[in-house]
Amino acid sequence: MNDADHEAAADPTDLVELINRLRRGDKHAAAEIHRRLSDRLTKLARRRIPDPIRAKVDPEDIVQSTFRGFFMHQVKGEYQLQSWQDLEKLLTRMTMRRCNRERLRYITQSRNYRVEAPLGNPDASDDSHMIDNADSPQDQVILAETFQRLLDDLSPRDREIVQLAIEGKKANEIAEQIGVSRRTADRIVENFRRQIKDQAGH
């Protein structure tokens, strides 16, 4: 049993009461929910965000964004939560989607790959408008889920190549590590980027 389960077992009505208070605009209820779950969500975000992306995106900011989104929708009564386990699962999914969105933004910004600049070079031309101009938070979630689905569909070798690119490895470094030609590594990353744009309808 994890910590959240222990807390729920000690007072099974605690979360329901907090949610009711939250809907009434009680800031203390929001602070209590944040206190109980923010640390583990931040640890999750740190695991999901590679070092090169952390230079631009703080995992704690991702978690704060997750909580803001949750509180906004929960005040409207959009989630039906009965236990701390339900809440933790929901916030975990929301955090992972935001992490995937940042990874997607990073890979779509990577246009200097052929000249061996690390992916995500701030001087590179930028395709991230496909994320920033998404019509709604739902569209942004779809983009992030598209990224993860396409990543999961890759062969183990190609997935590793893309993951290394996301982590900021240069083309020649990836080729040497994986045992493929630099041209092959470049082609795989470019194909992955193109699939994202095609799937997103841009």
Backbone torsions as a table, in degrees:
resi	resn	phi	psi	omega
1	MET	NA	128.6	-179.7
2	ASN	-83.7	178.7	-175.9
3	ASP	-60.6	-40.5	-179.4
4	ALA	-62.7	-39.0	178.9
5	ASP	-65.8	-39.1	177.9
6	HIS	-61.4	-43.0	-179.4
7	GLU	-65.6	-41.7	179.9
8	ALA	-66.3	-39.3	-179.7
9	ALA	-65.4	-34.8	-179.1
10	ALA	-68.3	-32.4	-179.8
11	ASP	-150.6	86.6	-173.2
12	PRO	-63.0	-19.5	-179.8
13	THR	-93.9	-2.4	-173.4
14	ASP	-59.0	-50.2	-177.7
15	LEU	-64.6	-43.6	-179.5
16	VAL	-58.4	-41.6	178.7
17	GLU	-66.0	-41.5	178.3
18	LEU	-62.5	-40.6	179.3
19	ILE	-63.6	-42.0	178.0
20	ASN	-62.1	-41.8	177.5
21	ARG	-65.2	-39.0	179.4
22	LEU	-60.8	-42.6	-180.0
23	ARG	-66.2	-24.2	177.4
24	ARG	-85.9	1.6	177.6
25	GLY	88.9	18.3	-179.6
26	ASP	-76.3	110.4	-179.1
27	LYS	-68.4	-26.5	179.1
28	HIS	-67.1	-33.7	177.5
29	ALA	-65.5	-42.8	177.8
30	ALA	-62.4	-41.4	-179.8
31	ALA	-63.8	-36.7	-179.6
32	GLU	-69.1	-41.8	177.2
33	ILE	-62.7	-43.6	178.7
34	HIS	-61.7	-43.8	-178.7
35	ARG	-59.9	-41.2	-174.1
36	ARG	-74.2	-29.9	-170.1
37	LEU	-119.4	-9.9	-173.1
38	SER	-64.7	-38.8	-176.4
39	ASP	-62.6	-47.1	-176.7
40	ARG	-71.0	-31.7	176.5
41	LEU	-69.8	-35.8	177.6
42	THR	-65.9	-40.8	176.7
43	LYS	-61.1	-40.8	177.5
44	LEU	-61.5	-46.7	-178.7
45	ALA	-62.7	-37.7	179.0
46	ARG	-64.7	-35.3	178.1
47	ARG	-71.7	-32.3	-173.9
48	ARG	-87.4	-15.6	-177.4
49	ILE	-105.6	112.8	178.7
50	PRO	-62.5	157.9	-176.6
51	ASP	-52.4	-45.8	-178.3
52	PRO	-59.3	-33.7	-179.7
53	ILE	-74.7	-31.9	179.6
54	ARG	-62.7	-23.0	177.4
55	ALA	-65.0	-21.5	-178.8
56	LYS	-112.8	-27.8	-174.6
57	VAL	-128.0	120.6	178.3
58	ASP	-82.7	125.8	177.4
59	PRO	-53.6	-32.7	178.5
60	GLU	-66.0	-33.8	176.8
61	ASP	-66.0	-36.8	177.2
62	ILE	-62.0	-43.3	-179.6
63	VAL	-66.2	-41.7	177.9
64	GLN	-61.4	-39.2	177.2
65	SER	-64.2	-38.7	177.0
66	THR	-59.8	-47.7	-179.5
67	PHE	-64.4	-41.1	178.9
68	ARG	-59.9	-44.9	178.5
69	GLY	-62.3	-42.5	179.4
70	PHE	-62.9	-48.9	-177.5
71	PHE	-62.1	-39.9	-179.4
72	MET	-61.8	-45.4	-178.2
73	HIS	-76.1	-33.2	-177.5
74	GLN	-70.5	-35.6	176.9
75	VAL	-59.1	-31.2	178.3
76	LYS	-82.1	-2.3	178.5
77	GLY	76.5	28.4	-174.5
78	GLU	-83.2	-14.7	179.3
79	TYR	-117.1	139.8	175.6
80	GLN	-109.6	101.3	-174.7
81	LEU	-116.4	132.3	-177.8
82	GLN	-114.8	-13.2	-176.0
83	SER	-148.2	162.7	175.4
84	TRP	-64.0	-30.5	177.4
85	GLN	-64.6	-42.3	176.4
86	ASP	-59.1	-44.7	-177.8
87	LEU	-66.3	-42.0	-179.3
88	GLU	-64.2	-40.2	178.5
89	LYS	-63.0	-43.0	-179.7
90	LEU	-63.3	-48.7	-178.1
91	LEU	-67.2	-31.4	175.9
92	THR	-64.5	-45.4	178.1
93	ARG	-61.6	-42.6	-179.1
94	MET	-64.9	-40.2	179.3
95	THR	-66.1	-43.4	-179.8
96	MET	-64.2	-37.5	178.0
97	ARG	-63.3	-41.2	178.7
98	ARG	-67.2	-37.8	175.9
99	CYS	-62.9	-43.3	178.8
100	ASN	-62.7	-36.2	178.7
101	ARG	-63.3	-42.2	-180.0
102	GLU	-68.3	-36.3	176.5
103	ARG	-66.0	-38.7	177.1
104	LEU	-63.7	-45.1	178.4
105	ARG	-58.4	-41.0	-177.7
106	TYR	-64.1	-46.5	-177.2
107	ILE	-70.2	-32.4	179.9
108	THR	-77.2	-15.4	176.0
109	GLN	-84.7	-7.5	-169.6
110	SER	-88.4	93.1	-176.7
111	ARG	-115.0	-5.8	-178.6
112	ASN	-100.9	23.5	-174.9
113	TYR	-60.1	-39.8	-174.9
114	ARG	-66.2	-25.3	179.8
115	VAL	-97.9	16.1	173.6
116	GLU	67.0	22.4	169.6
117	ALA	-77.5	145.0	178.2
118	PRO	-57.3	141.8	178.1
119	LEU	-59.2	139.0	-177.9
120	GLY	93.8	9.8	177.7
121	ASN	-52.7	124.1	-176.0
122	PRO	-65.5	-17.0	178.7
123	ASP	-87.7	-5.3	-178.2
124	ALA	-74.0	157.0	173.8
125	SER	-66.8	151.7	-162.0
126	ASP	-119.0	120.7	174.3
127	ASP	-96.3	5.4	-171.8
128	SER	-69.3	-7.7	175.6
129	HIS	-57.8	-25.0	179.2
130	MET	-64.2	-23.6	176.1
131	ILE	-92.8	-49.9	-174.1
132	ASP	-64.1	-28.7	-178.5
133	ASN	-95.5	11.4	176.6
134	ALA	-56.8	141.7	-171.9
135	ASP	-67.8	-27.7	-174.7
136	SER	-156.6	165.6	173.9
137	PRO	-55.3	-32.6	178.1
138	GLN	-63.9	-40.8	177.4
139	ASP	-62.3	-39.1	179.8
140	GLN	-65.9	-38.9	176.8
141	VAL	-62.9	-42.0	179.5
142	ILE	-60.9	-41.9	178.3
143	LEU	-61.5	-44.6	-179.8
144	ALA	-64.2	-40.6	179.5
145	GLU	-69.1	-33.7	175.8
146	THR	-61.9	-44.2	177.5
147	PHE	-56.3	-49.6	-177.1
148	GLN	-66.4	-38.7	179.9
149	ARG	-64.7	-45.4	179.2
150	LEU	-64.6	-36.1	177.7
151	LEU	-65.2	-43.4	-179.6
152	ASP	-65.9	-28.3	-178.0
153	ASP	-77.5	-13.6	-179.3
154	LEU	-70.6	155.9	171.6
155	SER	-66.4	158.2	-180.0
156	PRO	-53.4	-40.8	-179.7
157	ARG	-66.1	-47.3	-177.9
158	ASP	-66.7	-36.7	178.3
159	ARG	-62.6	-40.6	179.3
160	GLU	-65.1	-38.9	178.2
161	ILE	-62.0	-46.7	-179.9
162	VAL	-65.3	-41.1	179.3
163	GLN	-61.4	-41.7	178.7
164	LEU	-65.1	-37.5	176.7
165	ALA	-63.4	-42.1	178.4
166	ILE	-61.7	-34.4	-179.7
167	GLU	-77.1	-1.9	175.1
168	GLY	98.1	8.9	178.9
169	LYS	-69.1	145.7	176.4
170	LYS	-80.8	161.1	-175.6
171	ALA	-58.4	-44.1	-178.5
172	ASN	-68.8	-32.2	177.7
173	GLU	-67.1	-42.4	178.9
174	ILE	-64.2	-45.4	-178.6
175	ALA	-58.5	-43.4	-178.6
176	GLU	-68.8	-40.7	-177.7
177	GLN	-68.6	-41.1	-175.3
178	ILE	-86.5	-25.9	-178.0
179	GLY	87.8	36.5	175.7
180	VAL	-125.4	172.0	176.2
181	SER	-75.3	156.2	177.2
182	ARG	-60.5	-37.9	179.5
183	ARG	-62.5	-39.5	178.9
184	THR	-65.2	-44.9	179.2
185	ALA	-60.7	-43.3	179.2
186	ASP	-61.7	-44.5	-178.1
187	ARG	-62.3	-41.8	-177.6
188	ILE	-64.3	-43.8	179.8
189	VAL	-66.9	-42.6	179.1
190	GLU	-64.0	-40.1	177.7
191	ASN	-63.3	-39.7	179.9
192	PHE	-64.1	-44.7	178.6
193	ARG	-61.0	-41.8	-178.7
194	ARG	-65.2	-39.4	178.6
195	GLN	-62.7	-39.9	178.7
196	ILE	-60.6	-47.1	-178.5
197	LYS	-65.0	-40.1	179.4
198	ASP	-65.0	-45.0	-178.7
199	GLN	-65.9	-32.6	-178.8
200	ALA	-80.1	-8.2	177.3
201	GLY	80.1	25.5	-179.6
202	HIS	-113.2	NA	NA
